[in-house]
Amino acid sequence: MAQLVCQHYLPHFIPSTILFLIVFNLMQTLVAQKTNVGLIYENTNPDMEKIFEMAIAKANENSDGALQLNGISVAIEPGNAFETSKKLCKMLKQNLVAVFGPTSNMAAKHAMSICDAKELPFIDTRWDFGIQMPTVNLYPHASKLALVLKDLVMALEWSDTFTIIYETGEYLPMVNELLQMYGPAGPTITVRRYELDLNGDYRNVLRRIKNSGDYSFVVVGSMETLPEFFKQAQQVGLMTSDYRYIIGNLDFQTMDLEPFQHGDTNITGIRLVSPDMENVLEALKALYETDDPFQNVSCPLTTSMALVYDGVQLLAETFKHVMFRAVPLNCYDASSWDKGYTLVNYMKSLSLNGLTGEVKFDYEGLRTDFQLDVIELTMSGMQKIGEWKTEDGFIANRPPPKVVEQDQRSLVNKSFIVITAI
């Protein structure tokens, strides 16, 4: 009877095995297919493409063959919206699952608008107060950065008076919390804009600030203008031991700070990317192919570069849970990707530890929970003096002063008897 049963089911068993193998091979083929990810970057920053390729390689390595991301990069002139649109439309035909946008505002807004129309995930690494679907913005939200500046002003006891110096109107949301401190019981606050379309000449504004008699300044602006701002501030005499600054730009540590580190000016900054972290140091060494990637007491890894790296890892983590087949898109018709919004929502539900610390989003899809280093420029370089956390605010942790042994050959505190003969 057992033999009859086996003979009865044998013809059905063989086709079932074949069907299973066919389905299995089909799934393996789908997984093995390349998943294309786009990057639009400014041609003035070739390191952005390098770290994008590093991130792609790392994500593929961590997937153990289950995922094969493929990076497609195009370079643009900074701020060239027309070139951005043209090259993005060409990229869309290559079955992209996401696009990492440029860092210049005008170009990024055009790219975001096109991705929005095509429902294609746009991963933004800029400071941007207004976020729309289908955008994943990895940059800490401006409302929390404004709170950071307020906490630092209070912790450093700037209780009498200070001046807010901002570049353009787009940076005002970052000082909103400071402006709310103004009142009968609060400090005297002066607000000045330093970018007045005078071809990069800020000296007239800086002279007025110096003549005001104030000595405490909160400065918010872009890395395109801040180096020149500080150079001209030094020229008009605002970079001495009489003055103190809080810099509200997360890339402050990427500036060449050597010209200012011996002036005894009290300069406090904040950073999202900590070169003290092992994964950041490893990325820097691999990116610049050197064991000492730091230049003039500065860390060359910008926040946007680190966020691109983290964004690729977040995208790879998302594809461990969902597998969507991308489709070619055309800028000149009504086509869109019906999986784009789903992919964005899934990305915002995940969290991971990256070069910028823990990456996670709140219920609105904003990055409002993060940790920053509070740093200070000293004669020996950049020094961490504390941390800022969303839940705890500023926590001071200033290291003890270094004891410098006096060089026996130094002429400091030495007395000499000088004998002259006429």
C-alpha positions in Angstrom: 0.0 0.0 0.0 2.9 2.4 0.9 4.4 1.7 -2.5 1.2 2.5 -4.3 0.9 5.8 -2.4 4.4 6.8 -3.4 3.8 6.0 -7.0 0.6 8.0 -6.9 2.2 11.2 -5.6 5.5 11.0 -7.4 4.3 12.7 -10.6 3.0 15.6 -8.5 6.1 15.9 -6.4 8.5 16.5 -9.3 6.7 19.5 -10.8 6.4 21.0 -7.3 10.1 20.9 -6.9 10.7 22.4 -10.3 8.2 25.2 -9.5 10.0 25.9 -6.2 13.4 26.1 -7.9 12.0 28.4 -10.6 10.5 30.7 -7.9 13.7 30.6 -5.9 15.9 31.4 -8.9 13.5 34.2 -9.8 13.8 35.7 -6.3 17.6 35.4 -6.5 17.6 37.2 -9.8 15.5 40.0 -8.5 17.8 40.4 -5.5 20.9 40.2 -7.7 19.6 43.0 -9.9 21.3 46.3 -9.3 19.4 48.9 -7.3 20.3 52.3 -8.8 20.7 55.3 -6.5 21.4 58.8 -7.8 23.6 61.6 -6.5 23.7 65.2 -7.8 26.7 67.0 -6.4 28.6 70.3 -7.0 31.7 70.0 -9.1 33.5 72.1 -6.5 33.3 69.2 -4.0 34.6 66.0 -5.7 34.9 64.4 -2.2 31.1 64.1 -2.2 31.2 61.6 -5.0 34.0 59.7 -3.3 32.2 59.3 0.0 29.0 58.3 -1.9 30.9 55.5 -3.6 32.4 54.5 -0.3 28.9 54.4 1.3 27.6 52.3 -1.6 30.5 49.8 -1.3 30.0 49.6 2.5 26.3 48.9 2.2 26.9 46.2 -0.4 29.5 44.6 1.8 27.2 44.6 4.8 24.4 43.0 2.9 26.3 39.8 2.2 25.2 39.7 -1.4 21.5 40.2 -0.6 21.6 43.7 -2.0 23.6 45.3 -4.8 23.3 49.1 -4.7 24.7 50.9 -7.8 25.6 54.6 -7.5 24.9 56.9 -10.5 26.6 60.4 -10.0 26.4 63.6 -11.9 28.2 66.8 -11.2 26.7 70.3 -11.6 27.9 73.9 -11.4 27.0 75.2 -7.9 23.4 76.6 -7.9 22.8 75.9 -11.6 19.1 74.9 -11.5 18.8 74.4 -15.3 21.7 72.0 -15.4 20.3 70.2 -12.4 16.9 69.7 -14.0 18.4 68.5 -17.3 20.8 66.0 -15.7 18.2 64.7 -13.2 15.7 64.1 -16.0 18.3 62.0 -17.8 19.0 60.0 -14.6 15.3 59.3 -14.0 15.3 57.0 -17.0 17.8 54.6 -15.2 15.3 53.1 -12.8 16.3 55.0 -9.7 15.0 54.2 -6.2 16.2 57.5 -4.6 18.1 60.7 -5.4 20.6 62.4 -3.1 20.3 66.1 -3.9 22.9 68.9 -4.3 23.8 71.1 -1.4 23.2 74.5 -3.1 19.7 75.8 -2.3 18.5 76.7 -5.8 19.6 73.5 -7.4 18.3 71.4 -4.5 14.9 73.0 -4.7 14.6 72.2 -8.4 15.7 68.6 -7.9 13.2 68.3 -5.0 10.4 69.6 -7.1 11.0 67.1 -9.9 11.3 64.2 -7.5 8.1 65.3 -5.8 6.2 65.3 -9.1 7.5 61.8 -9.9 7.0 60.5 -6.3 10.6 59.5 -6.2 12.4 59.6 -2.8 14.6 62.7 -2.4 17.2 62.5 0.3 18.2 65.9 1.5 21.4 66.8 3.5 20.8 70.5 3.7 19.6 72.7 6.5 16.0 73.3 5.3 13.2 74.6 7.5 10.4 73.5 5.1 10.3 69.8 4.3 7.8 68.2 1.8 7.0 64.7 0.7 8.6 62.6 -0.6 11.7 64.0 1.1 13.9 62.4 3.7 15.9 65.3 5.3 18.7 63.9 7.5 19.8 67.3 8.7 18.9 68.2 12.3 15.8 70.3 12.3 16.1 74.1 12.6 13.7 74.3 15.5 16.1 72.2 17.7 19.2 74.0 16.4 17.6 77.2 17.6 17.2 75.7 21.0 20.9 74.7 21.0 21.9 78.3 20.6 19.6 79.5 23.3 20.9 76.8 25.7 24.5 77.8 25.0 23.8 81.5 25.5 22.3 80.7 28.9 25.0 78.3 29.9 27.7 80.7 29.1 25.8 83.4 31.1 25.4 86.0 28.4 22.7 87.6 30.5 23.3 91.3 29.8 23.7 91.9 26.1 24.7 90.2 22.9 24.4 90.7 19.1 23.0 88.3 16.6 24.8 88.4 13.3 23.1 86.5 10.5 23.8 86.1 6.8 20.4 86.2 5.2 16.7 85.8 6.1 16.8 82.0 5.7 18.9 81.8 8.8 16.4 83.7 11.1 14.6 80.5 12.2 17.9 79.4 13.8 17.8 82.4 16.1 14.1 82.4 16.8 14.6 81.0 20.4 17.2 83.7 21.1 14.8 86.5 19.9 12.2 85.3 22.3 14.6 86.0 25.2 14.2 89.7 24.6 12.0 91.5 27.1 12.0 93.7 30.2 13.7 91.0 32.2 15.9 89.6 29.4 19.1 90.7 27.8 19.5 93.5 25.3 19.7 91.9 21.9 20.9 93.6 18.7 20.3 91.9 15.3 22.5 92.7 12.3 22.7 91.2 8.9 26.2 90.9 7.4 25.5 89.9 3.8 24.3 93.1 2.2 25.1 92.3 -1.4 28.3 94.3 -1.4 30.4 91.7 -3.2 31.5 90.0 0.0 32.6 93.2 1.8 31.4 93.0 5.4 33.7 95.6 6.9 31.2 98.4 7.2 28.8 96.2 9.1 31.7 94.8 11.3 32.9 98.3 12.1 29.4 99.3 13.2 29.3 96.2 15.4 32.7 97.1 16.9 31.7 100.7 17.5 28.5 99.5 19.3 30.7 98.4 22.3 29.2 94.9 22.4 31.5 92.0 22.8 29.3 88.9 22.7 28.2 87.6 19.2 26.0 84.8 17.9 26.9 84.2 14.3 24.8 82.1 11.9 25.7 81.8 8.2 26.9 79.5 5.5 30.4 78.1 5.0 30.6 80.0 1.8 30.7 83.3 3.7 31.9 82.5 7.2 35.6 82.2 6.4 35.6 85.6 4.8 33.5 87.0 7.6 36.1 86.0 10.2 39.0 87.2 8.0 37.4 90.6 7.8 36.4 90.6 11.5 40.1 90.1 12.3 41.0 93.0 10.0 38.8 95.4 11.8 39.9 94.3 15.3 37.0 92.0 16.4 39.2 88.9 16.9 41.0 89.7 20.1 40.7 88.5 23.7 38.0 91.1 24.3 35.4 89.3 22.2 33.5 86.0 22.4 31.5 84.2 19.7 29.0 81.3 19.4 29.0 79.9 15.8 25.7 78.3 14.7 27.0 76.3 11.8 27.6 72.5 12.2 30.5 72.7 9.7 32.4 75.3 11.7 35.1 72.7 12.4 35.8 72.3 8.7 37.2 75.9 8.4 40.9 76.7 8.3 41.0 78.0 11.9 44.8 78.3 12.3 44.8 82.1 11.7 42.5 82.5 14.7 43.7 80.0 17.2 46.4 82.2 18.7 44.3 85.4 19.1 42.8 84.5 22.5 39.3 85.1 21.1 36.7 82.9 22.8 35.1 81.0 20.0 32.5 78.3 20.7 31.0 76.1 18.1 28.8 73.0 17.6 29.3 69.9 15.5 27.3 66.8 14.5 30.2 64.9 13.2 32.8 64.0 15.9 36.3 63.1 14.7 36.7 61.4 18.0 34.4 58.6 17.0 36.1 55.5 15.6 33.8 55.1 12.6 34.3 58.8 11.6 38.1 58.4 11.9 38.1 55.3 9.8 36.0 56.9 7.1 38.3 59.9 7.1 41.4 57.8 6.7 39.8 55.8 3.8 38.4 58.9 2.1 41.7 60.8 2.1 44.0 57.8 2.1 46.1 59.0 5.0 46.5 58.2 8.6 46.4 61.9 9.5 43.4 63.4 7.6 43.2 66.6 9.7 44.3 69.9 8.2 45.2 73.0 10.1 43.3 71.9 13.3 40.2 71.3 11.1 38.2 68.2 10.2 37.6 68.1 6.4 34.5 65.9 6.6 31.5 68.1 6.2 28.1 67.4 7.7 26.5 66.9 4.2 29.2 64.4 3.3 28.6 62.4 6.5 24.8 62.6 5.9 25.1 61.2 2.4 27.0 58.3 3.9 24.4 57.7 6.6 21.6 58.1 4.0 23.0 55.3 1.9 23.2 53.0 4.9 19.6 53.9 5.9 18.4 53.2 2.3 20.2 49.8 2.4 18.7 49.0 5.7 15.2 49.8 4.3 15.8 47.3 1.4 16.4 44.6 4.0 12.7 44.8 4.8 11.1 45.8 1.5 12.0 45.0 -2.1 10.5 47.3 -4.7 11.3 47.2 -8.4 12.1 50.7 -9.7 10.7 51.9 -13.0 12.1 54.3 -15.6 10.5 57.8 -15.3 10.1 60.6 -17.8 10.1 64.3 -16.9 7.8 65.1 -19.8 4.8 62.9 -19.0 2.6 62.0 -16.0 4.5 58.9 -15.0 5.4 58.4 -11.3 6.6 55.7 -9.0 3.8 54.3 -7.0 6.2 52.8 -4.4 8.0 56.1 -3.6 5.9 57.3 -0.7 5.9 53.9 0.8 9.7 53.7 0.7 10.0 57.1 2.3 7.7 56.3 5.1 9.5 53.0 5.8 12.9 54.9 5.8 11.5 57.3 8.4 10.4 54.5 10.6 13.9 53.0 11.0 16.9 54.1 13.0 20.6 53.4 12.8 24.0 54.6 14.2 26.1 56.3 11.6 28.8 59.0 11.2 26.4 61.6 12.5 25.4 59.5 15.6 21.9 58.0 15.9 19.7 58.7 12.9 16.0 58.6 13.7 12.9 60.6 13.0 10.0 61.9 15.0 6.3 61.3 14.1 6.4 64.2 11.6 9.4 62.6 9.8 11.8 65.2 11.1 15.2 64.7 12.8 14.6 66.4 16.1 16.4 63.9 18.4 20.2 64.1 18.0 23.4 64.8 19.9 26.0 67.5 19.3 29.5 68.2 20.5 30.1 71.6 21.9 33.6 72.7 20.9 36.0 75.6 21.6 38.9 76.9 19.7 42.1 76.9 21.8 45.8 77.5 21.0 46.3 73.7 20.7 43.3 73.3 18.3 39.7 72.4 18.6 38.6 71.1 22.0 35.4 69.4 23.1 34.0 71.2 26.2 30.6 69.4 26.5 27.6 67.9 24.7 24.1 69.0 23.8 21.3 66.4 23.8 17.7 66.8 22.9 16.4 65.6 26.3 19.1 67.0 28.6 20.2 70.2 26.9 23.8 71.4 27.3 26.0 69.3 29.6 29.4 70.9 30.2 32.4 68.6 30.4 35.4 70.8 30.0 38.7 68.8 30.2 41.3 70.0 32.8 43.9 72.5 31.4 47.0 70.9 30.0 50.2 71.5 31.9 52.8 72.7 29.4 56.4 72.1 30.5 58.5 75.1 29.9 61.3 74.8 27.3 64.6 75.3 29.0 65.7 77.2 25.9 62.8 79.7 26.2 63.6 83.3 27.1 60.3 83.7 29.0 60.8 85.0 32.6 64.6 85.2 32.2 66.7 88.2 33.4 69.7 89.4 31.5 72.5 91.9 32.3 73.4 93.8 29.2 76.8 95.5 29.0 77.5 97.9 26.2 80.7 99.5 25.3 80.8 102.9 23.5 
